[in-house]
Amino acid sequence: MPLSEQEQRLLDEMERHLMRNDADVVSAPRDGRTLSYRNIVYGTILVLLGLGGLIVGVSQQLIVVGVIGFVVMLGGVLLAVTPGRGPAKIPAEPDRPAKPQNASSFMDRMNDRWDKRQGER
């Protein structure tokens, strides 16, 4: 059953609105808070070293070594979750995503697929 003109216009408007909102979500800055892979790697190494120191300190009953190991572990976790130095560089995008001139709309493609399915029966 084909859609009426009003229903088709409403669907087209909804599609444009959805595409515009999705583009806004994709291009929205994230407050410059991106995790640095370098910090994650160094933090992980520090956590493993601190864990080793903590285990050695507890097994040998050396409280000072255990406390130092714990502090190193804590520093590693803090380093791993610290954001990178600079803000995230997100390229500026236009308000609407560029669309090739010969590309059909989403609804046109869906209608074509529907027609193909109905033709197979």
C-alpha positions in Angstrom: 0.0 0.0 0.0 1.7 3.2 -1.1 2.0 6.2 1.3 0.0 9.3 0.8 1.8 12.6 -0.1 1.4 13.8 3.5 2.9 10.6 5.0 5.8 10.7 2.5 6.6 14.3 3.4 6.4 13.5 7.1 8.8 10.6 6.6 11.2 12.7 4.6 11.1 15.4 7.2 11.7 12.8 10.0 14.7 11.4 7.9 16.2 14.9 7.5 15.7 15.6 11.2 17.3 12.3 12.2 20.3 12.8 9.9 20.8 16.3 11.2 20.7 15.2 14.8 23.0 12.2 14.2 25.5 14.5 12.5 25.3 16.7 15.6 26.0 13.8 17.9 29.0 12.6 15.8 30.6 16.0 15.5 30.0 17.0 19.1 33.2 17.8 21.0 33.9 15.6 24.1 35.2 18.4 26.3 38.7 17.6 25.2 38.8 14.6 27.5 40.3 11.8 25.5 42.4 9.2 27.1 46.0 9.0 25.9 47.2 5.5 24.9 50.7 6.4 26.1 49.3 7.2 29.5 47.3 3.9 29.6 50.4 1.9 28.7 52.7 3.6 31.2 49.9 3.4 33.8 49.5 -0.3 33.2 53.2 -0.9 33.6 53.2 1.1 36.8 50.2 -0.9 38.1 52.0 -4.2 37.4 55.2 -3.0 39.0 53.3 -1.8 42.0 51.4 -5.1 42.3 54.7 -7.0 42.2 56.1 -4.7 44.9 53.0 -5.2 47.0 53.1 -9.0 46.7 56.8 -9.0 47.6 56.2 -6.7 50.5 53.4 -8.8 51.9 55.1 -12.2 51.3 58.4 -11.0 52.9 56.6 -9.1 55.6 58.3 -5.8 54.6 55.6 -3.3 55.2 57.5 -0.4 53.6 57.9 -2.3 50.3 54.2 -3.2 50.4 53.2 0.4 51.0 55.5 1.7 48.2 54.1 -0.9 45.9 50.6 0.2 46.7 51.5 3.9 46.1 53.1 2.9 42.8 49.9 1.0 41.8 47.7 4.0 42.7 50.0 6.3 40.7 49.7 4.0 37.7 45.9 4.0 37.9 45.8 7.8 38.1 48.2 8.1 35.2 46.2 5.6 33.1 42.9 7.6 33.5 44.5 11.0 33.1 43.4 12.7 29.8 45.9 13.6 27.2 47.7 17.0 27.1 45.8 18.6 24.3 42.1 18.7 23.4 40.8 16.3 20.9 41.1 17.6 17.4 37.8 17.0 15.7 37.5 18.4 12.2 34.8 20.9 11.7 31.9 19.5 9.7 29.1 21.4 7.9 25.6 21.4 9.4 24.5 18.8 6.9 26.5 15.9 5.7 27.5 16.2 2.0 25.4 13.9 -0.2 26.2 13.0 -3.8 23.8 14.5 -6.3 22.9 11.1 -7.8 22.3 9.4 -4.5 18.7 8.5 -3.7 17.2 9.2 -0.3 16.9 6.5 2.3 13.2 6.2 1.8 13.6 5.8 -2.0 16.0 2.9 -1.4 13.7 1.3 1.1 10.8 1.7 -1.3 12.9 0.0 -4.1 13.8 -2.8 -1.8 10.1 -3.3 -0.8 9.0 -3.3 -4.5 11.6 -5.9 -5.3 10.4 -8.1 -2.4 6.8 -7.7 -3.5 7.7 -8.5 -7.1 9.3 -11.8 -6.1 6.0 -13.2 -4.7 
